[in-house]
Amino acid sequence: MVHIVGAGPGDPELITVKGQRYLSEADVVIYAGSLVNPALLDFCKDGAQIHNSASMTLDDVVGVIEKAEQEGKMTVRLHTGDPSVYGAIQEQMDAFDKKSIEYDVVPGVSSCFAAAAALRQEYTLPGISQTVIITRNEGRTPVPEAEKLRSLAAHQSTMCIYLSITMLDKVVAELIAGGYTPDTPIAIVQRASWPEQKIVRGTLATIVEDIRDKNIDRTAMIVVSRCLGADYELSRLYAPEFSHMFRKASQ
């Protein structure tokens, strides 16, 4: 059996209880060494086979898992954040299906939500934004024309932009070209939930200069939203004059 487990954004305590249990029981662990906090490997049992997938191909990964299956061993494929977001797990699951390898997926905390926690920010504020777009800028991996930043910016919603910090100048240019004004708030959160977490706030007009000499690297999340520090309407859920199935409105 293979368990594809979301490791969370970095803090070892942010893996799910189920994910930690599987990790502690696994005979074989294949982890995304370029991003997963190695402290999570402390949960592994003595004698577990541990492989760093940073230097492995898809065939290598599947080969290790296929061998473990033949030996009746349990494998954890440990991915950073939540494996469903830029996790490259679909191709692995398709390979498992072809080989009749049984597997399941354990979700994890994605870095965009760890970034919200670091910023102490809600992404969906009444009257400001009720939509969160998770996306990335086009780089070596192409992006469909309708999903390019310039097109998505027209929605004026909260945007969490992955894998794009090294192209921040291009990101800013595309967002402004798509409709965000230069004074739109933006935050950069590097290594959210890690001890070395770093936050830089600014606007689209200032952020490129704001992060200069801050040693911001590729693990940073870009959050663009007028929710960042905005005045907003209070939620109707807790308004005294608002009735719902659990509470009657008061006069």
Helices and strands as residue ranges (DSSP letters): E 2-6, G 12-14, H 17-25, E 28-31, G 38-43, E 49-52, G 53-55, H 58-70, E 75-79, H 90-98, E 103-106, H 111-119, E 132-136, G 145-147, H 149-152, G 153-155, E 158-162, G 165-167, H 168-178, E 185-190, E 198-203, H 207-210, E 220-224, G 236-238
